[in-house]
């Protein structure tokens, strides 16, 4: 499965900058997944609100709940490194790690769906060397990651590398 996307246009770059502001990130943390699902349904799985508004590809990550054992699906922006997908557990710069990161730690096998195609991946946490390289990737992908790291400075933000099983 390949994830391809075009560089963001002027409007998408402006939306990315706006989304990195703390009050906007707070609002997006509570609403964006619902907007993404709605746009995904309307578009027949071809796009999401996040992709339309800011440009990067949005995958749907299905993990197994760390405590419940139930499938949990979350829309996420991801980085691409060859055949690997890179996930940044910023949680919009929130105080806690997102639930999906705990799920991946407990159950490293996950399904990734993108534009109507899906594949099974095995996840692992990025090595210290990878973290340095992938944070540079994250900053190029989405300007908000810098602000999220500053707001979440009290915790180490998990970063996951997903490889096809």
C-alpha positions as CSV (number, residue, x, y, z in Angstrom):
1,X,0.0,0.0,0.0
2,X,1.5,3.3,-0.9
3,X,0.6,6.7,0.6
4,X,1.0,9.5,-1.9
5,X,0.1,13.1,-1.4
6,X,0.9,16.4,-3.0
7,X,2.6,19.3,-1.2
8,X,0.0,21.5,0.6
9,X,-1.3,24.6,-1.2
10,X,-1.4,28.1,0.3
11,X,-4.8,27.5,2.0
12,X,-3.7,24.2,3.5
13,X,-0.5,25.7,4.8
14,X,-2.5,28.5,6.5
15,X,-4.9,25.9,8.0
16,X,-1.9,23.9,9.4
17,X,-0.5,27.0,11.1
18,X,-3.9,27.8,12.6
19,X,-4.3,24.2,13.8
20,X,-1.0,24.4,15.7
21,X,-2.5,27.1,18.1
22,X,-3.4,25.7,21.5
23,X,-7.1,26.7,21.5
24,X,-7.6,25.4,17.9
25,X,-5.7,22.2,18.7
26,X,-7.9,21.7,21.8
27,X,-11.0,22.0,19.6
28,X,-9.6,19.7,16.9
29,X,-8.7,17.1,19.4
30,X,-12.4,16.8,20.3
31,X,-14.0,17.2,16.9
32,X,-11.6,16.3,14.0
33,X,-12.1,12.5,14.2
34,X,-15.8,13.0,13.7
35,X,-15.4,15.3,10.8
36,X,-12.9,12.9,9.2
37,X,-15.3,10.0,9.5
38,X,-18.1,12.1,8.0
39,X,-16.1,13.3,5.0
40,X,-14.7,9.8,4.5
41,X,-18.3,8.4,4.3
42,X,-19.4,11.2,1.9
43,X,-16.4,10.7,-0.3
44,X,-16.7,6.9,-0.4
45,X,-13.4,6.5,1.5
46,X,-11.4,8.7,-0.9
47,X,-10.5,11.5,1.5
48,X,-10.9,13.0,4.9
49,X,-11.5,16.5,6.3
50,X,-7.9,16.6,7.5
51,X,-6.5,15.8,4.1
52,X,-8.8,18.3,2.4
53,X,-8.0,21.1,4.9
54,X,-4.3,20.5,5.5
55,X,-2.9,18.2,2.8
56,X,-1.2,15.2,4.4
57,X,-2.5,11.6,4.0
58,X,-4.8,10.4,6.8
59,X,-4.8,6.7,7.5
60,X,-7.3,4.7,9.6
61,X,-5.3,2.7,12.2
62,X,-7.2,-0.2,13.8
63,X,-5.6,-1.4,17.0
64,X,-6.7,-3.9,19.6
65,X,-7.7,-2.2,22.9
66,X,-5.0,-2.7,25.5
67,X,-7.6,-3.4,28.2
68,X,-10.8,-4.2,26.3
69,X,-9.4,-6.4,23.6
70,X,-11.9,-4.8,21.2
71,X,-10.9,-3.2,17.9
72,X,-10.4,0.5,18.0
73,X,-10.1,2.7,14.8
74,X,-8.5,6.1,14.8
75,X,-7.8,8.5,11.9
76,X,-4.1,9.7,12.0
77,X,-1.7,11.7,10.0
78,X,1.4,9.6,9.3
79,X,4.9,10.0,7.9
80,X,6.1,7.7,5.2
81,X,9.7,6.3,5.1
82,X,9.8,3.9,2.1
83,X,7.5,1.0,3.0
84,X,7.3,2.1,6.7
85,X,4.6,4.3,8.2
86,X,5.6,6.6,11.1
87,X,3.1,7.5,13.7
88,X,3.6,10.4,16.2
89,X,1.6,10.1,19.4
90,X,1.4,13.8,20.0
91,X,-2.3,13.8,21.0
92,X,-2.5,17.5,19.9
93,X,0.1,18.3,22.5
94,X,-2.2,17.0,25.3
95,X,-1.1,16.0,28.8
96,X,-1.5,12.2,28.1
97,X,-0.5,9.9,25.3
98,X,-3.4,9.0,23.0
99,X,-5.2,5.7,23.6
100,X,-4.0,4.1,20.4
101,X,-0.4,4.4,21.6
102,X,-1.2,2.2,24.6
103,X,-3.0,-0.2,22.4
104,X,0.0,-0.5,20.0
105,X,2.3,-1.2,23.0
106,X,0.1,-3.9,24.3
107,X,-0.8,-5.4,20.9
108,X,1.7,-4.4,18.2
109,X,-0.2,-5.9,15.2
110,X,-2.5,-3.3,13.6
111,X,-4.5,-2.8,10.4
112,X,-4.0,0.4,8.3
113,X,-6.6,1.5,5.9
114,X,-6.0,4.2,3.3
115,X,-8.2,5.1,0.3
116,X,-10.2,1.9,0.4
117,X,-7.2,-0.4,0.8
118,X,-6.0,-2.0,3.9
119,X,-2.9,-4.0,5.1
120,X,-1.7,-5.5,8.3
121,X,1.4,-4.0,10.0
122,X,3.6,-4.8,13.0
123,X,4.5,-1.8,15.1
124,X,7.5,-1.0,17.2
125,X,8.7,2.1,19.0
126,X,11.3,4.2,17.1
127,X,14.9,3.9,18.2
128,X,16.6,7.1,19.5
129,X,18.4,7.6,16.1
130,X,15.1,7.1,14.2
131,X,13.4,9.6,16.5
132,X,15.8,12.4,15.5
133,X,15.3,11.7,11.8
134,X,11.5,11.2,12.1
135,X,11.0,14.4,14.1
136,X,12.5,16.3,11.1
137,X,10.1,14.4,8.9
138,X,7.2,15.3,11.2
139,X,8.1,19.0,11.1
140,X,8.1,19.0,7.3
141,X,4.8,17.1,7.2
142,X,2.9,19.3,9.6
143,X,4.0,22.5,11.3
144,X,1.8,21.8,14.3
145,X,4.1,19.0,15.5
146,X,6.6,21.6,16.8
147,X,3.9,23.3,18.9
148,X,2.6,19.9,20.1
149,X,6.1,18.9,21.3
150,X,6.5,22.2,23.2
151,X,3.1,21.7,24.9
152,X,3.8,18.1,25.7
153,X,7.4,18.7,26.9
154,X,6.5,17.1,30.3
155,X,6.3,13.7,28.5
156,X,8.3,11.8,25.9
157,X,6.0,11.6,22.9
158,X,5.8,8.0,21.6
159,X,6.8,7.4,18.0
160,X,5.9,4.2,16.2
161,X,7.4,2.6,13.1
162,X,4.9,0.3,11.3
163,X,6.2,-2.3,8.9
164,X,4.0,-4.6,6.7
165,X,3.5,-8.1,8.2
